[in-house]
Amino acid sequence: MVAKEFLSITETAKFLGIGKRTVHDLLYRSERPIPYYRIGRKIIRIRKDELIQWLEENRQKRNSNEK
């Protein structure tokens, strides 16, 4: 069995190049949130492979009229 790499909020923010507050917003939004795991009351972890999949699923497609 291959171990899955889990990221903290801080590591996720660094990986995406955004702030920690923005990561929190993306976790708790009602439409297409980032999948995460909660350990106890305070610890949140995000699987890196699921984060990459979420990014690919939520990629904005370029309008064919745009240059």
Distance bins in CASP14 RR format, pairs under 12 A and 6 or more apart:
PFRMAT RR
TARGET T0000
AUTHOR 0000-0000-0000
RMODE 2
METHOD distances of the structure
MODEL  1
2 47 0 0 0 0 0 1 0 0 0 0 0
2 49 0 0 0 0 1 0 0 0 0 0 0
3 47 0 0 0 0 0 1 0 0 0 0 0
3 48 0 0 0 0 0 1 0 0 0 0 0
3 49 0 0 0 0 0 1 0 0 0 0 0
4 37 0 0 0 0 0 1 0 0 0 0 0
4 45 0 0 0 0 1 0 0 0 0 0 0
4 46 0 0 0 0 0 1 0 0 0 0 0
4 47 1 0 1 0 0 0 0 0 0 0 0
4 48 1 0 0 1 0 0 0 0 0 0 0
4 49 1 0 0 1 0 0 0 0 0 0 0
4 50 0 0 0 0 1 0 0 0 0 0 0
4 51 0 0 0 0 0 1 0 0 0 0 0
4 52 0 0 0 0 0 1 0 0 0 0 0
5 11 0 0 0 0 1 0 0 0 0 0 0
5 12 0 0 0 0 0 1 0 0 0 0 0
5 15 0 0 0 0 0 1 0 0 0 0 0
5 45 0 0 0 0 1 0 0 0 0 0 0
5 46 0 0 0 0 1 0 0 0 0 0 0
5 47 1 0 0 1 0 0 0 0 0 0 0
5 48 1 0 1 0 0 0 0 0 0 0 0
5 49 1 0 0 1 0 0 0 0 0 0 0
5 50 0 0 0 0 0 1 0 0 0 0 0
5 51 0 0 0 0 1 0 0 0 0 0 0
5 52 0 0 0 0 0 1 0 0 0 0 0
6 12 0 0 0 0 1 0 0 0 0 0 0
6 15 0 0 0 0 0 1 0 0 0 0 0
6 35 0 0 0 0 0 1 0 0 0 0 0
6 36 0 0 0 0 1 0 0 0 0 0 0
6 37 1 0 0 1 0 0 0 0 0 0 0
6 38 0 0 0 0 0 1 0 0 0 0 0
6 39 0 0 0 0 1 0 0 0 0 0 0
6 43 0 0 0 0 0 1 0 0 0 0 0
6 44 0 0 0 0 1 0 0 0 0 0 0
6 45 1 0 1 0 0 0 0 0 0 0 0
6 46 1 0 0 1 0 0 0 0 0 0 0
6 47 1 0 1 0 0 0 0 0 0 0 0
6 48 1 0 0 1 0 0 0 0 0 0 0
6 49 0 0 0 0 1 0 0 0 0 0 0
6 50 0 0 0 0 1 0 0 0 0 0 0
6 51 0 0 0 0 1 0 0 0 0 0 0
7 13 0 0 0 0 1 0 0 0 0 0 0
7 14 0 0 0 0 1 0 0 0 0 0 0
7 15 1 0 0 1 0 0 0 0 0 0 0
7 16 0 0 0 0 1 0 0 0 0 0 0
7 20 0 0 0 0 0 1 0 0 0 0 0
7 23 0 0 0 0 1 0 0 0 0 0 0
7 27 0 0 0 0 0 1 0 0 0 0 0
7 34 0 0 0 0 0 1 0 0 0 0 0
7 35 0 0 0 0 0 1 0 0 0 0 0
7 36 0 0 0 0 1 0 0 0 0 0 0
7 37 0 0 0 0 0 1 0 0 0 0 0
7 43 0 0 0 0 0 1 0 0 0 0 0
7 44 0 0 0 0 1 0 0 0 0 0 0
7 45 1 0 0 1 0 0 0 0 0 0 0
7 46 1 0 1 0 0 0 0 0 0 0 0
7 47 1 0 0 1 0 0 0 0 0 0 0
7 48 1 0 1 0 0 0 0 0 0 0 0
7 49 0 0 0 0 0 1 0 0 0 0 0
7 50 0 0 0 0 1 0 0 0 0 0 0
7 51 1 0 0 1 0 0 0 0 0 0 0
7 52 0 0 0 0 0 1 0 0 0 0 0
8 14 0 0 0 0 1 0 0 0 0 0 0
8 15 0 0 0 0 0 1 0 0 0 0 0
8 20 0 0 0 0 1 0 0 0 0 0 0
8 23 0 0 0 0 1 0 0 0 0 0 0
8 36 0 0 0 0 0 1 0 0 0 0 0
8 37 0 0 0 0 0 1 0 0 0 0 0
8 39 0 0 0 0 0 1 0 0 0 0 0
8 42 0 0 0 0 0 1 0 0 0 0 0
8 43 0 0 0 0 1 0 0 0 0 0 0
8 44 1 0 0 1 0 0 0 0 0 0 0
8 45 1 0 0 1 0 0 0 0 0 0 0
8 46 1 0 0 1 0 0 0 0 0 0 0
8 47 0 0 0 0 0 1 0 0 0 0 0
8 48 0 0 0 0 0 1 0 0 0 0 0
8 51 0 0 0 0 0 1 0 0 0 0 0
9 15 0 0 0 0 0 1 0 0 0 0 0
9 16 0 0 0 0 0 1 0 0 0 0 0
9 18 0 0 0 0 0 1 0 0 0 0 0
9 19 0 0 0 0 1 0 0 0 0 0 0
9 20 1 0 1 0 0 0 0 0 0 0 0
9 21 0 0 0 0 1 0 0 0 0 0 0
9 22 0 0 0 0 0 1 0 0 0 0 0
9 23 1 0 1 0 0 0 0 0 0 0 0
9 24 1 0 0 1 0 0 0 0 0 0 0
9 25 0 0 0 0 0 1 0 0 0 0 0
9 26 0 0 0 0 0 1 0 0 0 0 0
9 27 0 0 0 0 1 0 0 0 0 0 0
9 28 0 0 0 0 0 1 0 0 0 0 0
9 34 0 0 0 0 0 1 0 0 0 0 0
9 36 0 0 0 0 1 0 0 0 0 0 0
9 38 0 0 0 0 0 1 0 0 0 0 0
9 42 0 0 0 0 0 1 0 0 0 0 0
9 43 0 0 0 0 1 0 0 0 0 0 0
9 44 1 0 1 0 0 0 0 0 0 0 0
9 45 0 0 0 0 1 0 0 0 0 0 0
9 46 1 0 0 1 0 0 0 0 0 0 0
9 51 0 0 0 0 0 1 0 0 0 0 0
10 16 0 0 0 0 0 1 0 0 0 0 0
10 17 0 0 0 0 0 1 0 0 0 0 0
10 18 0 0 0 0 0 1 0 0 0 0 0
10 19 0 0 0 0 1 0 0 0 0 0 0
10 20 1 0 0 1 0 0 0 0 0 0 0
10 21 0 0 0 0 0 1 0 0 0 0 0
10 23 0 0 0 0 1 0 0 0 0 0 0
10 24 0 0 0 0 0 1 0 0 0 0 0
10 44 0 0 0 0 0 1 0 0 0 0 0
10 45 0 0 0 0 0 1 0 0 0 0 0
10 46 0 0 0 0 0 1 0 0 0 0 0
11 17 0 0 0 0 0 1 0 0 0 0 0
11 19 0 0 0 0 0 1 0 0 0 0 0
11 20 0 0 0 0 0 1 0 0 0 0 0
11 23 0 0 0 0 1 0 0 0 0 0 0
11 44 0 0 0 0 0 1 0 0 0 0 0
11 45 0 0 0 0 1 0 0 0 0 0 0
11 46 0 0 0 0 1 0 0 0 0 0 0
11 47 0 0 0 0 0 1 0 0 0 0 0
11 48 0 0 0 0 1 0 0 0 0 0 0
11 51 0 0 0 0 0 1 0 0 0 0 0
12 18 0 0 0 0 1 0 0 0 0 0 0
12 19 0 0 0 0 1 0 0 0 0 0 0
12 20 0 0 0 0 1 0 0 0 0 0 0
12 21 0 0 0 0 0 1 0 0 0 0 0
12 22 0 0 0 0 1 0 0 0 0 0 0
12 23 1 0 1 0 0 0 0 0 0 0 0
12 24 0 0 0 0 1 0 0 0 0 0 0
12 26 0 0 0 0 1 0 0 0 0 0 0
12 27 0 0 0 0 1 0 0 0 0 0 0
12 34 1 0 0 1 0 0 0 0 0 0 0
12 35 0 0 0 0 0 1 0 0 0 0 0
12 36 0 0 0 0 1 0 0 0 0 0 0
12 44 0 0 0 0 1 0 0 0 0 0 0
12 45 0 0 0 0 1 0 0 0 0 0 0
12 46 1 0 1 0 0 0 0 0 0 0 0
12 47 0 0 0 0 0 1 0 0 0 0 0
12 48 0 0 0 0 1 0 0 0 0 0 0
12 50 0 0 0 0 0 1 0 0 0 0 0
12 51 1 0 0 1 0 0 0 0 0 0 0
12 52 0 0 0 0 0 1 0 0 0 0 0
12 54 0 0 0 0 0 1 0 0 0 0 0
12 55 0 0 0 0 0 1 0 0 0 0 0
13 19 1 0 1 0 0 0 0 0 0 0 0
13 20 1 0 1 0 0 0 0 0 0 0 0
13 21 0 0 0 0 1 0 0 0 0 0 0
13 22 1 0 0 1 0 0 0 0 0 0 0
13 23 1 0 1 0 0 0 0 0 0 0 0
13 24 0 0 0 0 1 0 0 0 0 0 0
13 25 0 0 0 0 0 1 0 0 0 0 0
13 26 0 0 0 0 0 1 0 0 0 0 0
13 27 0 0 0 0 0 1 0 0 0 0 0
13 34 0 0 0 0 0 1 0 0 0 0 0
13 44 0 0 0 0 0 1 0 0 0 0 0
13 46 0 0 0 0 0 1 0 0 0 0 0
13 51 0 0 0 0 0 1 0 0 0 0 0
14 20 0 0 0 0 1 0 0 0 0 0 0
14 23 0 0 0 0 1 0 0 0 0 0 0
14 48 0 0 0 0 0 1 0 0 0 0 0
15 23 0 0 0 0 1 0 0 0 0 0 0
15 34 0 0 0 0 0 1 0 0 0 0 0
15 46 0 0 0 0 1 0 0 0 0 0 0
15 47 0 0 0 0 0 1 0 0 0 0 0
15 48 1 0 0 1 0 0 0 0 0 0 0
15 51 1 0 0 1 0 0 0 0 0 0 0
15 52 0 0 0 0 1 0 0 0 0 0 0
15 54 0 0 0 0 0 1 0 0 0 0 0
15 55 0 0 0 0 1 0 0 0 0 0 0
16 22 0 0 0 0 1 0 0 0 0 0 0
16 23 1 0 0 1 0 0 0 0 0 0 0
16 25 0 0 0 0 0 1 0 0 0 0 0
16 26 0 0 0 0 1 0 0 0 0 0 0
16 27 0 0 0 0 0 1 0 0 0 0 0
16 34 0 0 0 0 1 0 0 0 0 0 0
16 46 0 0 0 0 0 1 0 0 0 0 0
16 48 0 0 0 0 0 1 0 0 0 0 0
16 51 1 0 0 1 0 0 0 0 0 0 0
16 52 0 0 0 0 0 1 0 0 0 0 0
16 54 0 0 0 0 0 1 0 0 0 0 0
16 55 0 0 0 0 1 0 0 0 0 0 0
16 58 0 0 0 0 0 1 0 0 0 0 0
17 23 0 0 0 0 1 0 0 0 0 0 0
17 55 0 0 0 0 0 1 0 0 0 0 0
18 24 0 0 0 0 0 1 0 0 0 0 0
18 25 0 0 0 0 1 0 0 0 0 0 0
18 26 0 0 0 0 1 0 0 0 0 0 0
18 34 0 0 0 0 0 1 0 0 0 0 0
18 55 0 0 0 0 0 1 0 0 0 0 0
19 25 0 0 0 0 1 0 0 0 0 0 0
19 26 0 0 0 0 0 1 0 0 0 0 0
20 26 0 0 0 0 0 1 0 0 0 0 0
20 27 0 0 0 0 0 1 0 0 0 0 0
20 44 0 0 0 0 0 1 0 0 0 0 0
21 27 0 0 0 0 0 1 0 0 0 0 0
21 28 0 0 0 0 0 1 0 0 0 0 0
22 28 0 0 0 0 0 1 0 0 0 0 0
22 29 0 0 0 0 0 1 0 0 0 0 0
22 34 0 0 0 0 0 1 0 0 0 0 0
23 29 0 0 0 0 0 1 0 0 0 0 0
23 33 0 0 0 0 0 1 0 0 0 0 0
23 34 1 0 0 1 0 0 0 0 0 0 0
23 36 0 0 0 0 1 0 0 0 0 0 0
23 44 0 0 0 0 1 0 0 0 0 0 0
23 46 0 0 0 0 1 0 0 0 0 0 0
23 51 0 0 0 0 1 0 0 0 0 0 0
23 54 0 0 0 0 0 1 0 0 0 0 0
24 33 0 0 0 0 0 1 0 0 0 0 0
24 34 0 0 0 0 1 0 0 0 0 0 0
24 36 0 0 0 0 0 1 0 0 0 0 0
24 44 0 0 0 0 1 0 0 0 0 0 0
24 46 0 0 0 0 0 1 0 0 0 0 0
25 31 0 0 0 0 0 1 0 0 0 0 0
25 33 0 0 0 0 1 0 0 0 0 0 0
25 34 0 0 0 0 1 0 0 0 0 0 0
26 32 0 0 0 0 1 0 0 0 0 0 0
26 33 1 0 0 1 0 0 0 0 0 0 0
26 34 1 0 1 0 0 0 0 0 0 0 0
26 35 0 0 0 0 0 1 0 0 0 0 0
26 36 0 0 0 0 1 0 0 0 0 0 0
26 44 0 0 0 0 0 1 0 0 0 0 0
26 46 0 0 0 0 1 0 0 0 0 0 0
26 51 0 0 0 0 1 0 0 0 0 0 0
26 54 0 0 0 0 1 0 0 0 0 0 0
26 55 0 0 0 0 0 1 0 0 0 0 0
26 58 0 0 0 0 1 0 0 0 0 0 0
27 33 1 0 1 0 0 0 0 0 0 0 0
27 34 1 0 1 0 0 0 0 0 0 0 0
27 35 0 0 0 0 1 0 0 0 0 0 0
27 36 1 0 1 0 0 0 0 0 0 0 0
27 37 0 0 0 0 0 1 0 0 0 0 0
27 38 0 0 0 0 1 0 0 0 0 0 0
27 44 1 0 0 1 0 0 0 0 0 0 0
27 45 0 0 0 0 0 1 0 0 0 0 0
27 46 1 0 0 1 0 0 0 0 0 0 0
27 51 0 0 0 0 0 1 0 0 0 0 0
27 54 0 0 0 0 0 1 0 0 0 0 0
28 34 0 0 0 0 1 0 0 0 0 0 0
28 36 0 0 0 0 1 0 0 0 0 0 0
28 38 0 0 0 0 0 1 0 0 0 0 0
28 44 0 0 0 0 0 1 0 0 0 0 0
29 54 0 0 0 0 0 1 0 0 0 0 0
29 58 0 0 0 0 0 1 0 0 0 0 0
31 58 0 0 0 0 1 0 0 0 0 0 0
32 53 0 0 0 0 0 1 0 0 0 0 0
32 54 1 0 0 1 0 0 0 0 0 0 0
32 55 0 0 0 0 0 1 0 0 0 0 0
32 57 1 0 0 1 0 0 0 0 0 0 0
32 58 1 0 1 0 0 0 0 0 0 0 0
32 59 0 0 0 0 0 1 0 0 0 0 0
33 44 0 0 0 0 0 1 0 0 0 0 0
33 46 0 0 0 0 0 1 0 0 0 0 0
33 50 0 0 0 0 0 1 0 0 0 0 0
33 51 0 0 0 0 0 1 0 0 0 0 0
33 54 0 0 0 0 1 0 0 0 0 0 0
33 57 0 0 0 0 0 1 0 0 0 0 0
33 58 0 0 0 0 0 1 0 0 0 0 0
34 44 0 0 0 0 1 0 0 0 0 0 0
34 45 0 0 0 0 0 1 0 0 0 0 0
34 46 1 0 0 1 0 0 0 0 0 0 0
34 47 0 0 0 0 0 1 0 0 0 0 0
34 48 0 0 0 0 0 1 0 0 0 0 0
34 50 0 0 0 0 1 0 0 0 0 0 0
34 51 1 0 0 1 0 0 0 0 0 0 0
34 52 0 0 0 0 0 1 0 0 0 0 0
34 53 0 0 0 0 0 1 0 0 0 0 0
34 54 1 0 1 0 0 0 0 0 0 0 0
34 55 0 0 0 0 1 0 0 0 0 0 0
34 57 0 0 0 0 0 1 0 0 0 0 0
34 58 0 0 0 0 1 0 0 0 0 0 0
35 44 0 0 0 0 0 1 0 0 0 0 0
35 45 0 0 0 0 0 1 0 0 0 0 0
35 46 1 0 0 1 0 0 0 0 0 0 0
35 47 1 0 0 1 0 0 0 0 0 0 0
35 48 0 0 0 0 0 1 0 0 0 0 0
35 49 0 0 0 0 0 1 0 0 0 0 0
35 50 1 0 1 0 0 0 0 0 0 0 0
35 51 1 0 0 1 0 0 0 0 0 0 0
35 52 0 0 0 0 0 1 0 0 0 0 0
35 53 0 0 0 0 1 0 0 0 0 0 0
35 54 1 0 0 1 0 0 0 0 0 0 0
35 55 0 0 0 0 0 1 0 0 0 0 0
35 57 0 0 0 0 0 1 0 0 0 0 0
35 58 0 0 0 0 0 1 0 0 0 0 0
36 43 0 0 0 0 0 1 0 0 0 0 0
36 44 1 0 1 0 0 0 0 0 0 0 0
36 45 1 0 0 1 0 0 0 0 0 0 0
36 46 1 0 1 0 0 0 0 0 0 0 0
36 47 0 0 0 0 1 0 0 0 0 0 0
36 48 0 0 0 0 0 1 0 0 0 0 0
36 50 0 0 0 0 1 0 0 0 0 0 0
36 51 0 0 0 0 1 0 0 0 0 0 0
36 54 0 0 0 0 0 1 0 0 0 0 0
37 43 0 0 0 0 1 0 0 0 0 0 0
37 44 1 0 0 1 0 0 0 0 0 0 0
37 45 1 0 1 0 0 0 0 0 0 0 0
37 46 1 0 0 1 0 0 0 0 0 0 0
37 47 1 0 0 1 0 0 0 0 0 0 0
37 50 0 0 0 0 1 0 0 0 0 0 0
37 51 0 0 0 0 0 1 0 0 0 0 0
38 44 1 0 1 0 0 0 0 0 0 0 0
38 45 0 0 0 0 1 0 0 0 0 0 0
38 46 0 0 0 0 0 1 0 0 0 0 0
39 45 1 0 0 1 0 0 0 0 0 0 0
39 46 0 0 0 0 0 1 0 0 0 0 0
45 51 0 0 0 0 0 1 0 0 0 0 0
46 52 0 0 0 0 0 1 0 0 0 0 0
46 53 0 0 0 0 0 1 0 0 0 0 0
46 54 0 0 0 0 1 0 0 0 0 0 0
46 55 0 0 0 0 0 1 0 0 0 0 0
47 53 0 0 0 0 1 0 0 0 0 0 0
47 54 0 0 0 0 1 0 0 0 0 0 0
48 54 0 0 0 0 0 1 0 0 0 0 0
48 55 0 0 0 0 0 1 0 0 0 0 0
49 55 0 0 0 0 0 1 0 0 0 0 0
49 56 0 0 0 0 0 1 0 0 0 0 0
50 56 0 0 0 0 0 1 0 0 0 0 0
50 57 0 0 0 0 0 1 0 0 0 0 0
51 57 0 0 0 0 0 1 0 0 0 0 0
51 58 0 0 0 0 0 1 0 0 0 0 0
52 58 0 0 0 0 0 1 0 0 0 0 0
52 59 0 0 0 0 0 1 0 0 0 0 0
53 59 0 0 0 0 0 1 0 0 0 0 0
60 66 0 0 0 0 0 1 0 0 0 0 0
END
